[in-house]
Amino acid sequence: MKAGGKYTSSSILKIVKKAANEANITKTVSTHTLRHSFATHLLEQGVSLRYIQTILGHESSKTTEIYTHVSSTSFNEILNPFDEMDL
């Protein structure tokens, strides 16, 4: 790659596969895996779906909403007010 040039999709895939290998990840990885993991982690950190939609370049919010099905961490942190009441 020429200095200051853009990465090619194949060079990015090589970087992702090398990082996965160094992390001893045995599952098949792709650039989509990295993108999907990134979006899921953002959601788990409480980042708004709208921001994630913008970062990923999704035109439709429906496309971004698939990450809500993957991440359950946020749901586990929601407190039910009835659980704290003495009934």
Sequence and secondary structure as in RCSB ss.txt:
>XXXX:A:sequence
MKAGGKYTSSSILKIVKKAANEANITKTVSTHTLRHSFATHLLEQGVSLRYIQTILGHESSKTTEIYTHVSSTSF
NEILNPFDEMDL
>XXXX:A:secstr
  TT    HHHHHHHHHHHHHHTT  S   HHHHHHHHHHHHHHTT  HHHHHHHHT SSHHHHTHHHHH  HHH
HT   GGGGS  
